[in-house]
Amino acid sequence: MNTMSEASRTMADGAAVQPVLSFDRVCREFAVQQAFLQPKKVLHALTDVSFDVRPGEIVGIVGESGSGKSTLGRLALGMMPPTSGTVRYRGQDLSGLRGKPLRAVRRDLQMIFQDPNGSLNGRMTIEQSLLEPLALHKIGTRTQQRATIGKLLDVVGLPASVLQRYPHELSGGQKQRVVIARALTLQPKVLVADEAVAALDVSVKAQIVNLLLELRESLNLAILFVSHDLPIVQGICDRVLVLYLGRVMELSSRSGIQDGGLHPYTQALTRSSPVPDPTRRFDPRDLLAGEVPSPLNPPSGCVFHTRCPSAIAQCATAVPPLVQMPGHHDVACVLYRDATQPVTRA
């Protein structure tokens, strides 16, 4: 299957495409109470994150637990404001929107969570759950609303008989399809899939991934695909953003990540990812040494230097800038500090 969208093909050909979503030097911090009567500490969830998402493009967000992936997804939807920097939807600063303008924008930004059980009300039928967004936004008559959800069930491959069922009567894959259908009821322009296939069986996972690809093509839907499953990300995403302790390590085209990436962290993720190859044996040397540092007290310099097998003295003192490499490939590592110029934001 050819998974490259029209937007990403245009981008690859060099033509400018207006981003539908933009992160510009975004930081997000949280005040954390460590102990009673002790001063609060600052948790650095995201630091200086910049990238764009174009219509019809799938951008993968990968990294270990605690890297800031889910926080990034919530910022993309305007569910929380950044501590500094700007998140824009079609040029509009999401943190500056209030009332009706914010409500209108939120129709265009939808999310699929990992656990469909937590996304669906167990006391509501599937029909009630699907009708709820349309009723809240006062879209169409009840007859038109029912016609809309009937079409959406066809889109996600579910029979009309599920409408009168409750969530506990459906399988995990069916519930996740219902969640996707509900996210599509308002015809969004951006979909954030936060570990949307992580809890599913392999066969169901493949079905949901193929469904997302079909929706991207048919609706020109931009998707932020948040995942820790690097093989899936390498297979379906047009570009991949690699996070570690809230900082961007690498932003690459799919081909660059499929080749293992340039950053030592991306390379370590690739080596430690399972592959369907019976001739490949697990090598303990592929595992990174040490534990992920606390985001309450991130290392100085490059945040990855405490675990990096290629670290040099400079890594502990200087934060490496994101530099442009050939082939739409950006990497933040001193190994490439002399390769080209730093990435700049307009």
VOGU-3710 file (C-alpha; in Angstrom, 3 decimals, decimal comma):
1> mntmseasrt> 0,000/0,000/0,000  1,257/3,460/-0,897  0,907/5,392/2,345  2,324/8,754/1,242  -0,348/11,427/1,206  -0,801/14,031/-1,526  0,348/16,714/0,942  3,579/14,911/1,731  4,221/14,206/-1,975  3,801/17,917/-2,654
11> madgaavqpv> 6,135/18,731/0,222  8,702/16,260/-1,096  8,527/17,942/-4,521  9,433/21,237/-2,859  6,138/23,099/-3,159  4,963/25,026/-0,123  1,949/23,629/1,730  0,263/25,719/4,434  0,535/23,903/7,795  -2,713/22,998/9,491
21> lsfdrvcref> -0,953/22,780/12,879  2,260/24,471/14,033  4,374/24,219/17,193  6,776/27,143/17,646  9,352/26,848/20,465  6,747/25,248/22,716  7,566/24,542/26,357  5,241/22,990/28,910  6,061/22,795/32,597  4,109/21,512/35,576
31> avqqaflqpk> 4,510/22,467/39,225  4,837/19,266/41,270  4,449/18,993/45,047  7,099/16,537/46,193  6,338/16,392/49,903  4,173/18,130/52,489  5,292/21,709/53,208  8,166/21,329/50,746  8,524/23,834/47,876  7,144/22,732/44,554
41> kvlhaltdvs> 9,476/21,577/41,816  9,133/22,157/38,089  8,562/19,185/35,815  9,835/19,895/32,303  7,365/17,974/30,106  8,276/19,682/26,806  11,129/22,057/26,018  11,585/24,139/22,847  9,530/21,896/20,525  9,000/23,206/16,981
51> fdvrpgeivg> 7,431/21,423/13,999  4,548/21,694/11,532  1,813/19,327/10,388  0,368/19,687/6,906  -3,087/18,645/5,639  -3,262/14,948/4,857  0,043/14,239/6,608  0,681/11,634/9,293  3,366/12,704/11,752  4,540/10,062/14,209
61> ivgesgsgks> 5,521/11,059/17,751  7,780/8,463/19,384  9,828/8,140/22,543  9,981/6,278/25,821  7,436/6,723/28,596  7,800/10,190/30,098  9,176/11,741/26,912  6,244/14,155/26,580  4,278/12,451/23,782  0,836/12,658/25,394
71> tlgrlalgmm> 1,454/16,207/26,631  2,260/17,208/23,073  -0,998/15,638/21,867  -3,047/17,575/24,418  -1,316/20,833/23,510  -2,141/20,163/19,852  -5,835/20,084/20,735  -5,761/23,175/22,930  -6,613/21,073/25,993  -3,916/22,965/27,898
81> pptsgtvryr> -1,874/26,088/27,125  1,892/25,987/26,643  4,034/27,546/29,358  5,818/29,422/26,579  5,861/29,284/22,813  2,874/29,034/20,509  0,608/26,290/19,177  -1,287/27,465/16,079  -4,150/25,914/14,164  -4,300/27,408/10,666
91> gqdlsglrgk> -2,438/30,446/11,935  -4,606/30,960/15,034  -2,958/30,850/18,447  -4,957/28,203/20,326  -4,130/29,648/23,751  -5,646/32,978/22,739  -9,059/31,580/21,769  -12,059/31,806/24,075  -15,795/31,151/23,823  -17,331/30,557/20,386
101> plravrrdlq> -14,037/30,787/18,419  -12,504/28,099/20,647  -15,624/25,943/20,365  -15,508/26,233/16,572  -11,828/25,269/16,420  -12,352/22,275/18,694  -14,717/20,802/16,120  -11,700/20,551/13,825  -9,395/18,958/16,420  -10,284/15,501/17,729
111> mifqdpngsl> -8,535/12,812/19,735  -8,514/9,009/19,935  -7,307/7,731/23,291  -5,603/4,419/24,005  -8,387/2,922/26,126  -11,785/2,884/24,411  -13,406/1,801/27,693  -12,428/5,121/29,223  -13,660/7,014/26,155  -17,176/5,534/26,089
121> ngrmtieqsl> -19,866/5,934/28,727  -20,907/2,431/29,791  -24,453/3,640/30,501  -24,981/4,991/26,997  -25,740/2,964/23,898  -23,396/3,297/20,946  -26,049/5,360/19,170  -26,267/7,783/22,087  -22,476/8,118/22,205  -22,268/8,859/18,483
131> leplalhkig> -25,157/11,332/18,547  -23,764/13,272/21,517  -21,161/15,414/19,635  -23,688/16,354/16,972  -26,249/17,311/19,612  -23,733/19,356/21,633  -22,743/21,371/18,572  -26,352/21,542/17,317  -25,521/20,092/13,918  -28,551/19,035/11,867
141> trtqqratig> -31,912/17,611/12,833  -32,180/14,295/14,668  -32,978/12,568/11,359  -29,895/14,103/9,741  -27,784/13,178/12,752  -28,852/9,534/12,543  -28,081/9,523/8,824  -24,623/10,904/9,594  -23,735/8,229/12,142  -25,092/5,556/9,791
151> klldvvglpa> -22,607/6,695/7,140  -19,797/6,790/9,709  -20,469/3,196/10,721  -19,974/2,230/7,088  -16,730/4,222/7,013  -15,283/2,392/10,043  -16,657/-1,005/8,996  -19,293/-1,608/11,681  -22,844/-2,940/11,174  -25,879/-0,845/12,124
161> svlqryphel> -26,764/-3,468/14,724  -24,104/-2,084/17,105  -26,120/1,110/17,615  -28,404/-0,417/20,225  -25,591/-2,170/22,065  -23,600/-0,976/25,056  -19,781/-0,787/25,129  -19,402/-3,944/27,239  -21,136/-5,917/24,473  -18,453/-5,072/21,908
171> sggqkqrvvi> -14,918/-6,331/21,372  -11,905/-4,071/21,902  -11,479/-3,533/18,167  -15,166/-2,692/17,707  -15,057/-0,185/20,564  -12,015/1,519/19,099  -13,817/1,767/15,743  -16,752/3,395/17,564  -14,345/5,892/19,152  -12,892/6,686/15,716
181> araltlqpkv> -16,408/7,104/14,274  -17,314/9,503/17,088  -14,131/11,503/16,502  -15,151/11,847/12,839  -18,723/13,017/13,474  -17,653/16,681/13,454  -15,510/16,268/10,306  -12,198/17,215/11,959  -9,142/18,451/10,092  -6,654/17,121/12,680
191> lvadeavaal> -6,844/13,798/14,512  -4,558/12,978/17,445  -4,218/9,216/17,928  -2,666/8,778/21,389  -1,500/5,149/21,570  -4,731/4,333/19,723  -3,691/0,773/18,816  -1,432/-0,093/21,750  -3,989/-2,227/23,641  -5,298/-4,139/20,609
201> dvsvkaqivn> -4,501/-7,589/19,276  -2,122/-7,722/16,321  -4,812/-8,477/13,716  -7,165/-5,796/15,073  -4,250/-3,369/15,297  -3,562/-3,847/11,576  -7,233/-3,215/10,760  -7,315/0,059/12,728  -4,026/1,245/11,187  -5,352/0,512/7,681
211> lllelresln> -8,559/2,367/8,576  -6,582/5,458/9,644  -4,647/5,347/6,370  -7,880/5,145/4,368  -9,394/8,050/6,311  -6,284/10,147/5,715  -6,566/9,588/1,976  -10,340/10,038/1,675  -10,708/13,023/4,037  -7,272/14,684/3,633
221> lailfvshdl> -7,048/14,264/7,401  -3,888/15,302/9,245  -2,961/12,790/11,955  -0,601/13,028/14,916  0,166/9,372/15,596  1,516/9,146/19,152  3,077/5,747/19,800  5,931/3,809/21,362  5,657/1,178/18,587  8,436/2,264/16,247
231> pivqgicdrv> 7,826/-0,415/13,550  4,224/0,793/13,050  5,355/4,417/13,001  8,047/3,580/10,449  5,430/1,892/8,289  2,647/4,486/8,148  3,963/7,950/9,001  5,180/10,523/6,483  7,477/12,078/9,069  8,571/11,093/12,562
241> lvlylgrvme> 9,360/13,304/15,572  11,571/11,620/18,180  11,289/12,939/21,755  13,470/12,279/24,774  12,747/13,972/28,114  10,581/16,520/26,327  13,197/17,598/23,784  13,286/16,918/20,055  16,112/14,556/19,190  15,241/14,109/15,539
251> lssrsgiqdg> 12,607/15,030/12,934  12,852/12,896/9,845  11,054/11,611/6,811  9,844/8,026/7,032  12,725/6,763/4,902  15,244/8,345/7,260  13,727/6,587/10,271  13,401/3,289/8,401  17,152/3,445/7,811  17,669/3,693/11,593
261> glhpytqalt> 17,843/7,455/11,956  20,841/9,666/12,621  20,569/10,421/16,335  22,086/7,821/18,710  18,776/7,710/20,599  16,769/6,966/17,450  19,283/4,293/16,520  18,935/2,728/19,973  15,129/2,721/19,663  15,422/1,028/16,263
271> rsspvpdptr> 17,781/-1,667/17,545  15,572/-2,444/20,544  12,334/-2,664/18,524  11,052/-6,184/17,730  11,093/-7,151/14,053  9,446/-10,172/12,351  12,759/-11,731/11,404  13,498/-15,219/12,828  17,158/-14,901/11,881  17,673/-11,862/14,079
281> rfdprdllag> 18,629/-12,618/17,659  18,263/-10,328/20,631  21,543/-8,702/21,606  21,697/-7,206/25,145  24,194/-4,667/23,803  21,327/-3,076/21,864  19,751/-1,914/25,133  20,545/1,539/26,453  22,433/1,623/29,723  20,983/3,336/32,778
291> evpsplnpps> 17,548/4,746/33,530  15,699/7,691/32,047  16,546/10,738/34,218  13,766/12,516/36,069  12,080/15,381/34,163  12,129/17,171/37,540  15,904/17,357/37,235  16,935/16,828/33,595  20,639/16,564/32,763  22,520/19,639/31,610
301> gcvfhtrcps> 23,538/19,978/27,989  22,079/17,253/25,806  19,479/15,497/27,963  20,446/12,151/26,404  24,160/12,342/27,169  23,929/10,297/30,391  22,890/7,225/28,371  24,421/7,964/24,982  27,140/5,550/23,790  28,585/8,305/21,565
311> aiaqcatavp> 28,686/11,075/24,196  31,674/13,405/24,383  32,595/16,043/26,989  30,762/18,817/25,135  27,454/16,901/25,395  27,281/17,562/29,145  27,572/21,333/28,809  25,973/22,469/25,530  22,404/21,948/24,329  22,796/20,840/20,696
321> plvqmpghhd> 20,761/22,863/18,187  18,474/21,151/15,697  20,435/21,136/12,432  19,233/20,495/8,900  20,542/17,440/7,104  19,853/16,376/3,510  16,457/14,883/2,727  14,134/16,877/5,043  16,012/15,512/8,050  16,698/17,501/11,247
331> vacvlyrdat> 18,779/16,182/14,132  19,928/17,607/17,485  23,346/16,091/18,173  26,889/17,456/18,418  28,012/14,703/16,039  26,394/16,773/13,290  27,174/20,265/14,627  29,375/21,089/11,621  27,146/19,452/9,034  25,000/22,452/8,136
341> qpvtra> 23,150/25,380/9,652  20,733/25,269/12,608  17,013/25,062/11,900  15,393/28,470/12,259  11,747/29,416/12,704  10,221/32,281/10,781
//
